[in-house]
Amino acid sequence: MAFRFHNADHAFRCPNRRKIRAWIQLFAVEHGKSIGDIGVVFCSDDYLLEVNKTHLRHHYYTDIITFDYSKNSVLSGDLMVSVDRVKENAKTHNQLFFNELIRVIVHGALHLVGYRDKTLAEQKTMRAKEDEWIARYHDIQK
């Protein structure tokens, strides 16, 4: 199992990394999966905008882009997270920064197990799953 945190162009140190790893391991097991190689890559808005333009042809800021390399029951991928966008979204939605951070991490993990968010119904399901897993995170003992 390799669940790593990296920085692209942002000097961000993710808090509670050990607990996040345990949480994502639990997430994988409960979805009948194992962890292969997952990287959480922290970056700026501008960096992720360029990735969004280059790989998805989207010309707008986003909080996360998930590159899914999973095979069969082994979850692998890169979860590219804009720390700038997470901060802005936390402020906009009156949330703690850390809760918004784990929301986008589990959002990416949900994509790795097959959830989509293109339609309103899919977005509603995704949000409910995010809320469920944020609560589960807070239930885990350090």
C-alpha positions in Angstrom: 0.0 0.0 0.0 1.3 3.4 -1.0 -0.7 6.4 0.0 1.5 9.5 -0.4 1.2 13.2 -0.1 3.2 15.4 -2.5 3.5 19.1 -3.4 3.5 20.3 -7.0 4.0 24.0 -6.6 2.6 24.6 -3.1 4.5 24.4 0.2 1.5 22.8 2.0 2.0 20.2 4.8 -1.1 18.2 5.2 -2.1 17.7 8.9 -3.2 14.4 10.3 -1.6 12.4 7.5 -1.5 9.1 9.4 -5.2 9.4 10.3 -6.1 10.2 6.7 -4.2 7.1 5.5 -6.1 4.9 8.0 -9.4 6.5 6.9 -8.7 5.9 3.2 -7.7 2.4 4.0 -11.0 1.8 5.7 -12.8 3.5 2.7 -11.1 1.0 0.4 -11.8 -2.0 2.4 -15.5 -1.1 2.8 -15.7 -0.8 -1.0 -14.1 -4.2 -1.5 -10.9 -2.7 -2.7 -7.2 -2.5 -1.7 -4.8 0.5 -1.9 -2.3 0.3 -4.7 -0.5 3.6 -5.3 -2.5 6.8 -4.5 -0.9 10.2 -4.5 -2.5 13.3 -3.1 -0.8 16.2 -4.9 -1.2 19.6 -3.4 -1.0 22.6 -5.8 -2.1 26.1 -6.4 -5.2 27.3 -8.4 -3.1 28.3 -11.3 -1.3 24.9 -11.5 -4.5 22.9 -11.4 -6.1 25.3 -13.9 -3.3 24.4 -16.4 -3.8 20.7 -15.7 -7.5 21.2 -16.2 -7.0 22.9 -19.5 -4.3 20.4 -20.7 -5.9 17.1 -19.8 -9.7 17.9 -19.6 -10.0 20.9 -21.9 -11.8 22.7 -19.1 -11.0 26.4 -18.7 -12.0 27.0 -15.1 -10.7 26.5 -11.6 -11.5 23.4 -9.6 -10.7 22.0 -6.2 -9.7 18.5 -7.3 -8.9 16.5 -10.4 -8.7 12.8 -10.1 -6.6 10.7 -12.4 -7.8 7.1 -12.0 -5.2 4.3 -12.7 -7.1 1.7 -10.7 -7.2 -1.9 -12.0 -9.7 -4.5 -10.8 -9.9 -4.2 -7.1 -6.7 -2.2 -6.6 -7.2 1.6 -6.2 -4.5 3.7 -7.8 -4.5 7.3 -9.0 -3.5 10.9 -8.4 -5.8 13.2 -6.5 -4.6 16.7 -7.5 -5.9 19.2 -4.9 -5.9 23.0 -5.2 -5.1 24.2 -1.7 -6.2 27.7 -2.8 -9.6 26.5 -4.0 -10.1 24.4 -0.8 -9.4 27.5 1.3 -11.8 29.6 -0.8 -14.5 26.9 -0.8 -14.2 26.5 3.0 -14.7 30.3 3.4 -17.6 30.4 1.0 -19.4 27.5 2.6 -18.6 28.5 6.2 -16.6 25.3 6.8 -13.4 24.5 8.5 -10.5 24.3 6.1 -9.6 20.8 7.2 -13.2 19.5 6.7 -13.2 20.9 3.2 -9.8 19.3 2.6 -10.9 15.9 3.6 -14.1 16.4 1.6 -12.1 16.8 -1.6 -9.8 13.9 -0.8 -12.8 11.6 -0.3 -14.4 13.1 -3.4 -11.4 11.9 -5.3 -11.5 8.5 -3.6 -15.2 8.2 -4.6 -14.2 8.7 -8.2 -11.6 5.9 -7.8 -14.4 3.5 -6.8 -16.7 4.5 -9.6 -18.8 7.4 -8.4 -19.5 10.1 -11.0 -20.8 13.7 -10.6 -21.9 14.8 -14.0 -25.7 14.9 -13.4 -27.5 16.6 -10.5 -28.6 13.2 -9.2 -25.0 12.0 -9.3 -23.8 15.2 -7.5 -26.4 14.7 -4.8 -25.3 11.1 -4.2 -21.7 12.1 -4.2 -22.3 14.9 -1.6 -24.2 12.4 0.6 -21.2 10.0 0.4 -18.8 12.8 1.1 -20.8 13.8 4.2 -20.9 10.1 5.3 -17.2 9.7 5.0 -16.3 13.0 6.7 -18.4 11.8 9.7 -16.5 8.5 9.5 -13.2 10.3 9.5 -14.1 12.1 12.7 -15.2 8.8 14.3 -11.7 7.3 13.9 -9.5 7.5 16.9 -6.0 9.0 16.4 
